[in-house]
Amino acid sequence: MSKDMKSVEEMVDYVRQLRLHAKGRRAIQIRVSKLEKHLRDEHYRRFVAVTLRPLITKFEAVMFALPTNDVVLIVKDAKVDHIDPLLHHLRRKFRESALIQNLDPVQGVSDSFVEWFDIEADYAGFRKYIEQLADAISEGVNKQQPIVKPVTQKRQAKAKADPDAKKKADQPPRRKVRMVPIEPPEKELERRELAPELIVALDKALVTADVTGMVRRQRVMAIAGKHKPEPVMDHKFVPRTVVLEKLLLAEIYGEDRWLEGYLEELLAKRLLLSLPAMGDINSLAASLHISCAAVVEAGFGQFDKSLGTQARSAIILEFSAADVVTNFGGYMQAHAKIDPLGYRVMIGDIDLRVLSWLDYESFDADFVKVSLPEGEEHAWLDADMEEILRNRITQIGLGRVILDGCDSEADIDLGKRLGITLFQGEAVSPTTI
């Protein structure tokens, strides 16, 4: 196939790792490949990713976008009731398709558009299906068609009795027996306020915790004009929500800038100690969200050593603007350490409007990552501000500014209008493990 097989290999590897972790997991396969050609273009594929995003944020879902345009999504502790309403939105989006028009969907039951799997009830069957699916994709055979069963003695006897048996056997079999979902108990998450006591508890939990399984990745894509999006960077990070749910079984509410910064500091240090692999990418570069203090400590030396002979110029270290501004001396110290090694630097978590006055050159950074302000566009962007931002982005460099948090086509269109060509977010590339 012309498309890359990386996502297929990652899917198979991930499914094989679920052997001892199948409890509470289920999966769906959305057969976008069955839709008409115009319904499989980039716009519709992004809509699928954005629609399914709540499952990623709430149920630790992992999404795999396959070369066939199909999507496989694996969730943990999500009920059918949590998933089906999102599928309803997809069916409405694709309602002009003949495939959708001919369906009479039943919640939790497989059909021609969506295949359901209860991994906990039948892990072996799910793994076999995924492995066969991967083989079929790699061989370029009929996209996602059910694998034809091998001829047995019983089927041979039936073929002799029925002259049309061979013709029927060559047709894709209809799956009349469906797996009945077994509902796992709801995961009870305690609501806790973001307070010093919580940070102390998390600090103790992180001392012995391995955050390797909590690392997530999201691609930064280059989108220029009407050209096809191209991956340019694999960004790796540890989501705060994932850590809190896994280690403290808690759902956090409230805000505290200082505590949030301290929490990021903890996660940055643990991330480096986990020695994340930076070479298993399919982009031009890989980026890692860390902190100034984490670079100065011994953990960074272990991380650097783990990279072996890998070119450091292909690794971008991202520091939050708040970390840099409040600890500029630490940033300069970190910069002095990583610059001779060849690493590149990115400053992130910047409100787009700040570019109108930010002295970008003072940070001596290679990239800047910005996000759109909250609220309606007309409330913060007028003609004068738009011209100022467009000029600043041109001055910084079109290939140096990344627009983060792109959750819709409108966000991407606005970025393009301002001259931005690099984008990150669920509307561009879904978060995966």
Order of alpha helices (4+ residues) and beta strands (2+ residues): alpha-beta-alpha-alpha-beta-beta-alpha-alpha-beta-alpha-alpha-alpha-beta-alpha-beta-beta-alpha-beta-alpha-beta-alpha-alpha-beta-alpha-alpha-beta-beta-alpha-beta-alpha-beta
